[in-house]
Amino acid sequence: MSKSQPWIFNDPKDLAVLSLRRIFDGETFVRMVTHEDDGSWQFLDGHDMTEKDAVIVGHGEVIKLDPTLVQVAALPRGWYAVREAINTPWWVAPGDMEIKDYYESLETNEDEEDAER
């Protein structure tokens, strides 16, 4: 994030967020973002983790490390987003659903609406 780019998250830059040491060490990248019901954020790589892997950093620090994360700024509380690589689209879903199930439910709803027309 450049200094001229406005902060677009609703939460402050200094909000404490959970991430992984291996992301900040450059070993991997953020593949999964969760915005918890309580308003907290997690920026993870989608792999198993232990408490020793976790780091608490300022929200702005994680965005500075990977400016593409601004793409999930509007992620609602209780939702999560996943992607395959840094420059691929994010897939989002409510926290209680698998991505595949969520998008299949959207397709089913569209099919039902088309049938009603």
N, C-alpha and C positions, 0 to 999 in steps of 0.2 A: 504494500500500500504506500503510495507516494504521499508526501506531506500535503500536496495540493488536492488529493482525493478526499472527499468528505467521508466522515464516519457514518455509515448507514445502518448500523445495528441499533436497536432500541436500548441495548445495555451499554454501560460505559466501557471505555477501553481498559480501565483498570479492574474490571470485574474478574475475580478469580475463576479460572476455568481449568478443567482437567484435560491433560494431554499425556503424551508418552515421551520419555527420555529419548527413545530411538528415533522419534520424529524430529526432535530438536537436534539430535546428533547427525541427521541427514541420512540415516540408514533406510528410512521408509518415508511415506507421505500420508497425509490424512485421507483415508478412504471412507470414513464414517463420521458423521456429526450427529450428535443427539442434543435436542433442546428439551430438557426435562420439564415435567409439569410444574416443578418449583421454580423454574426460570434458569436453572443452571445449564451450562453447556459442557459437552465432552467432545474432544477432537481426537479421534482414535484411528488406528490403522486396520481395524477389522480382524486382527489376530488375537490369540490368547494373551492375557496380560496378568501380571501379578502386582501387588501393591508396590513392590520395589521398582517396577517399570513406570509408575505414574509420576507425573510432575504437575504441580499447580503453577500456572503462569497467568499473566494478565491477558485478557481477551485480545487486546491490541497486539501483543507479542505473537500470538498464533497467526493473526491476520498478516502481520509484517513478514512472518516466515513464509506464508503462502497466500498471496493476495487473491488467488482464485476462490478463497473461502468466502469472499463477499457475496458470492452467488447464493449462499444459503442464509443470508441476513434475514430474510422474511420467513424462515422456518418457524412454524407455529410451535408453541409449547406442547410437549407431549408427542412430537413428531421426530423422525430421524431421516437422514439422507445418506445415501451411499453412492460411490462411483468406482469405476474400475481403474482409472488412471487420472492424473492431474488434469489433463485437457479433455476429459470425457464428461458427458452430461451427468448431472446428479439425478438420482431416482429418489423420490421422497414418499413416505408413508406414515400413517399414524403409528405410534409406538407399540400398539397391541396387534399389529398385523405384519406379516411378511410382505416384502416388496411385491413378489409375484402375486400373492393373493389380493393385494390392494389393487393392482392394475387389472387383474382379471375381473374384479368386482366392478371396476369402472367400465370395462368392455361389456359386461353383462347388463349393466344399467343402460348403456347406450343402445344395446340391441333391443332391450325391452321398450325403450322410448321410441325407437324406430318402428317397432311392431305396433305400437299404439297409434301411430300417425297414419 
